[in-house]
Amino acid sequence: MAGVRAKLMNYRVSARKARLVADQVRGRQVEEALALLELSPKRVAQPIAKLLRSAVAGAEQKNLNERAGIDIDNLYISKITVDEGSSMWRIRPRAQMRANWIQKRTSHITVELEEH
């Protein structure tokens, strides 16, 4: 099987923070990863769980369309990557008429599922 892929683009969290959660679920079964993400206190855990459920739904749809014989219960996260997205630049006022540039980072999260 080639794998099922799902992407989340331009999510408003830095890639460094998202990689902490992605490293916890890499290589795990889908049910186990969803349980870990549900209990995680990190803010990015919920969108990653939603992305994972979207990838599972894509696998089910691919199974129906192509009759590929994918067993949904045997899916695991073969690859999860977090890349930096575009940044938004904002200005924060400072004392004595000065200003600092604030960089609001985004990230692209890609999940790829395969069957054992």
Summary of the structure (lengths in Angstrom):
residues: 116
radius of gyration: 17.7
end to end distance: 9.7
largest distance: 67.5
contacts: 323
relative contact order: 0.29
helix: 42%
strand: 34%
